[in-house]
Structures are given as C-alpha cells and as structure tokens.
C-alpha cells in the first residue's frame, strides 16, 4: 500500500499532518500554534521549517522551496506526475488546499472524502458519520450527537471520541459543544475552538 505523508503550515494557525493512501485519508492532525507561522501577508523567517510539502516514504527526490497560489512559501518534494484519481499525491494536494481555504473562513466541504475507519468501533463510525452531516454554522451537543448516532446516554463517550479524533476538520469535532456552554477542545483549548466556530458564524 502506497502511503503519502504531507506536512503543511497555515500561517497564524499552525501545522497540519496528513496521511493518505489511494483515495482514502488515513489520518489528519493539526497542531495549533501561533508560533508555527507568521500572520498572513508576512514572510516566513524559516519557510523550510514552517511549511513542509510532500514527504513520501514511497519516493525520493530533491526538494525545492516554492510559492503556493497565495504566495506562501512551501517545500515540494519532486514526485511523479499524478495520472490517476486514486493518486494519494493528488488527494493530498486537494485536501491541503481545502484546509487552507477552511482556515481562511471560507465555506468548504469534506463530505466527499473517504476515511479509513477499519480500526474504528461501530460506535465511532456512527458518531463520525452523524457529525460529518452537521453543517457549517451549526453545533450539536455531546448528548444530542450520541442520541443521533443511536447511542443514547453516551454523551461522555462522544467527548472521548472527539478528544481522540483522527480526522481534524474532516470530522468537525469543533462543532460539538456542551449543553451549558462551548465545552472543551483537547490540548488546543477553548480559545481555538471558539475561533474555529467564529469562522463559521457561530459565537459562543
């Protein structure tokens, strides 16, 4: 199985890591940190560290610093031309573009993205499926999400699921809130969760 690992930066937000195989996302994580990149419109002091493009275990080749479509520095490791819709390099390119658009606050969807849930429990699959249907600009409570997934009174387990979410943004756990407030958002913190919701027009 050919696996692609893609690391990228979004100035002002942090650094993401995406794992893909064929047309499937294996995992996506995002480390939120204001120190991970300069604010939009500024020049990165160390673009080689802040914005790393494709790094593949399946290929080798020289790398070079390039500019993406928004003038942001990135590193692009030489790779074969994408000749198939199942090419993980093509999928990763598309998704990284979408993640950047998402973090700009623009409306972008991930419903068409296939996720590797082979190691997930039936509960985790059900919760992920329901959560992916929660539209931009709306939120759902932990208990409500559990009930919609067919597991009433499993609100606490939904909280655990969100804390261990392997598909940041694609499975939008930032849209899951407490019945009495915004709720937590793992190590990223409530401030990041509130900022993500504000991008979507939700104020809490």
N, C-alpha and C positions, 0 to 999 in steps of 0.2 A: 504494500500500500504506500503510495507516494504521499508524503505529508509535507505541507508548507508551513513554516513558522514566519509570521510577519510582525515586526515591531514598528510602531509608528508613534509620532508625537502630535499632540494638538496644543499649540501654544495657549497658555492661560488655563489649561485643563489638566494635562498630564500625559502619560504614556500608555498606549494600549499594546496588547499582545494577542495575536490571532493565530489559531491553528486550524488549518483546513486540509481536507483530503477529497479530491474529486469535486463534487458539487455540494459537499457537506461541511458544515462547521463543526469542528471537534471541541473547540473551546474559544472563549474570548474573555479576556480580563482587562481591566483598566485601572491603573494606579493614579489616583487623583493627587496632583501636587502642583501648587503654583510655581514651584521651583523647577518643574520639568520642562518649562519652556517660557519664552518671553511673551508678553501680551501681543495680540495680533498687530501686524504692521511694524514690528521691530525686527532687528536682525539677531539671529541666534548667535550667542558667543561661541558655542561649540556645536555646530549642526551635526557633526559626526556622532556625538553622544546623545543629542536631544532627539534626533529624528532618524531612526534606522529603518531602512526599507526592507525589502525581501531578504531573509536569511533562510536558506533552504538546506536541509540535510540531504537533499536529493541531487544537488548540483554544486559546482564550484565555479568561480569566475571572478574577475576583477570587479571592484566596486568603484563607483564614482558619485560625487556629490552632484545632485541635480536640483532643479526647482520644480515644485509641483505647479498645478494650474493657478494657485493663489500666490505664487512667488515664495512659498515656504521651502526652505532647504530640506532635502531628504537624500538618503543614500539608496541607490538602486543597484542591487547585485545583478550582474548580467545573467540573463536567463533565455531559454529557447522561446521562440515565438509561440503565442497561445493559439493552438489550432483546433481547440475543442471547447465546447461549452462546459465540459466536465473538468477543464484545466483548473487546478487549485490556484494557480497564479492569477488567472483571470478573475476568479471568485474573490480572492483576497483584494485585488485592485479595486473591484467594485465596492466591496464592503468598507474598506478604509475610506473611500470617497464618501460613502453614506454616513459613516461615523463622524466624519468631519462636518458634513452638512448638518447632521443631527445636533452636534455641539455648537453650531452657529445659531441654532434656534429655528431652523427651517423644518418644514414638515417632510419627513422621510419615513418610509415604512420598511419593516424587516419580515413581514408575514410570509414572504415567498422563500425565505431562507430555510434550508433543511438543516436540522440539528442532529448530531449524534447523541441519541439517548439510550444507547444499547445497555449502558450500565445503570440507568435510572430505574427507580421503582415505579410501579403503576401509579402511586400517589404523586410522585414527582412529575411524571409525564402529564397526568391530568391537570395538575396545578400550572405547569408551564403552558399547556395548551390554552387553558382559560385565560391566563394572564396575557398571553400574546394577543388575545382578542380585545383587551382593554384599550380603547382608542386614546390617541394623543389628546391631552386636555382633560382627561378624566382620571379618577383614582378609585381604588377599591380597598375596603378594609380587610384585614387578615382573616377575620372570621367569615366575612362575606365571600372572599375568594375560596376558602376551604369548602363552604357550602356549595358554591357554584361548581366546584371540581368534583362534588359528590362525596365529600368527607366532612360532614357537619361536626362542629366542635373540635376541629383540628387546626384552629387558628394559630396555636403555638407552633405546631409543626410547619405551618406555612412560613412563620417567621424564621425558623431554622432553614427552610428551603431557600428563602431569599438571602440569608446570610451566606449560603454556600453556592449561590447561583454561578454556574459555569459559563453563562452566556450574557454578560453585561450588555445592556441596551437592547439586545435582540429579545431577551426575556426581560421586560421592563419592570424590575422589582422596585424601582424608584416610584412607581405608581401605586404601590401597596402602602397604605397608611394605617395608623392605629384608630380605634373608634373614638378616641378622645384627643387626637392631635396628629402630628405628622409622622410620629414613630421614628425608629432608628434606621440607620443605613450603614451598618457594619463599621469597618475601620475608616471609611470615607467621612462619616459624620453627618449630622443633620443639616449642616450648612450646605454641603454638596447636594444633598437630596432636595433641599428647598430650591437651590439654584437650578437643578435639572427640571423640577416641576415648573418653575417660573419661565423657563424656556418654552414650555408648552401652555403657558397661560394660566397655570394653577398657582394660586397664592395661599400659603398656609403659615 
